[in-house]
Amino acid sequence: MKKSESCNKLNRELSVGEVAERSGVAVSTLHFYETKGLIKSWRTGGNQRRYPRDVLRRVSIIKVAQRTGIPLAEIKSALDTLPEGRTPNKKDWTRLSARWRQELDTRIEELTRLRSSLDDCIGCGCLSMKSCPLRNPGDKAAEWGSGAWYLESVRRKS
């Protein structure tokens, strides 16, 4: 293969099937990402979807961020800071991941506290709606009165 043919092959756009196969993501997921504005494609004259090659890195970023529990809206906001038409690089990833680090640290701390509270709660066995640190921390639901119905009211008002 000539160098120019090799460059053309490397720079060519990808079909939705190629992106799905290379990224390990279902075609329907790619379409979903596109409707959410996370990735972009265009249509050929024959109405077939085409993606730039940098979409593979963007899909990877989306999957890693999702795996850590980052909401899609936050992922979109981060991806919107990337330059168009350029494959995200290590520097981009460092900047994006730094945005999420504090949120992840906070969530880890909350989950650790929850795990400790869960042990205490299971130990007492009462699941007291007045003092349970899991269901009603700080007795916030007291102002709505007593009764079996109040937990749902608390969720709606919180």
C-alpha positions in Angstrom: 0.0 0.0 0.0 1.3 3.5 -0.9 1.8 6.1 1.8 -1.0 8.3 0.3 -3.4 5.3 0.4 -2.4 4.6 4.0 -3.0 8.2 5.0 -6.4 8.3 3.3 -7.4 5.1 5.0 -6.3 6.5 8.4 -8.1 9.8 7.8 -11.4 8.4 6.4 -14.6 8.6 8.2 -16.2 5.6 9.9 -19.6 4.1 9.5 -21.8 3.5 12.5 -21.1 -0.2 12.3 -17.4 0.4 12.3 -17.6 2.7 15.3 -19.8 0.1 17.1 -17.4 -2.7 16.4 -14.2 -0.8 17.3 -15.6 0.8 20.4 -17.6 -2.2 21.7 -20.7 0.0 22.0 -24.0 -1.0 20.4 -25.3 1.0 17.4 -28.3 2.0 19.4 -26.0 3.4 22.1 -24.2 5.5 19.5 -27.5 6.8 18.3 -28.5 7.6 21.9 -25.2 9.4 22.5 -25.8 11.4 19.3 -29.3 12.5 20.4 -27.8 13.7 23.7 -25.2 15.7 21.8 -22.2 13.7 23.1 -21.0 12.7 19.6 -21.7 14.0 16.1 -22.1 12.5 12.7 -23.1 13.6 9.2 -25.0 11.9 6.4 -23.6 10.9 3.1 -25.4 11.4 -0.2 -26.9 7.9 0.3 -28.2 9.0 3.8 -25.7 6.8 5.6 -24.2 8.0 9.0 -20.5 8.8 9.0 -18.4 9.7 12.0 -15.0 11.3 12.3 -12.2 9.0 13.6 -11.9 11.0 16.8 -15.3 9.7 17.8 -13.6 6.5 19.0 -11.7 8.4 21.7 -14.8 10.4 22.6 -16.8 7.2 23.1 -14.0 5.8 25.3 -14.1 9.0 27.4 -17.9 8.6 27.7 -17.7 5.0 28.8 -15.0 5.6 31.4 -16.9 8.6 32.8 -20.1 6.6 32.9 -18.4 3.8 34.7 -17.3 6.1 37.4 -20.9 7.3 37.8 -20.6 10.7 36.1 -24.0 11.8 34.7 -24.4 12.2 30.9 -25.1 15.9 31.3 -21.8 16.4 33.1 -20.0 14.3 30.5 -21.5 16.4 27.7 -20.4 19.6 29.4 -16.9 18.3 29.6 -16.8 17.1 26.0 -18.1 20.5 24.9 -14.8 21.9 26.1 -12.8 19.8 23.6 -11.8 21.2 20.2 -13.8 20.0 17.2 -12.1 17.8 14.7 -9.2 16.8 16.9 -8.8 13.5 18.7 -8.7 14.2 22.5 -5.2 13.6 23.9 -3.7 12.9 27.3 -3.7 16.5 28.2 -7.4 16.8 27.4 -8.1 13.7 29.5 -6.1 15.0 32.4 -8.1 18.2 32.4 -11.5 16.4 32.0 -10.7 13.9 34.7 -9.6 16.6 37.1 -13.1 18.1 36.8 -14.6 14.8 38.1 -12.0 13.9 40.8 -13.5 16.1 43.6 -17.0 14.8 42.9 -15.8 11.2 43.0 -13.9 11.8 46.2 -17.0 13.3 47.8 -19.1 10.4 46.6 -16.6 7.9 48.0 -16.7 9.6 51.4 -20.5 9.6 51.3 -20.6 5.9 50.4 -18.1 5.1 53.2 -20.3 6.9 55.7 -23.4 5.1 54.4 -21.6 1.7 54.7 -20.8 2.5 58.3 -24.3 3.6 59.0 -25.7 0.5 57.4 -23.7 -1.7 59.7 -25.1 0.3 62.7 -28.6 0.1 61.3 -28.5 -3.6 60.8 -27.1 -4.0 64.2 -30.0 -2.3 65.9 -32.6 -3.9 63.6 -35.3 -1.4 64.3 -35.1 0.8 61.2 -36.6 3.6 63.3 -38.2 6.2 61.1 -37.4 8.8 63.8 -33.7 8.3 64.3 -32.6 6.0 61.4 -29.4 7.7 59.9 -30.3 6.0 56.6 -34.0 6.7 56.1 -34.4 9.9 58.1 -31.0 11.5 59.0 -31.4 14.2 61.6 -35.1 13.4 61.9 -35.8 15.8 59.0 -39.2 14.2 58.4 -40.6 15.1 61.9 -42.2 18.3 60.6 -44.5 16.3 58.3 -45.9 14.2 61.2 -45.9 10.6 62.0 -47.3 7.7 60.0 -46.3 5.2 57.4 -46.9 7.6 54.5 -44.4 10.3 55.4 -41.3 8.8 53.8 -42.7 9.3 50.3 -43.7 12.9 51.2 -40.1 13.5 52.4 -38.7 12.3 49.1 -41.0 14.6 47.1 -40.2 17.6 49.3 -36.4 17.1 49.4 
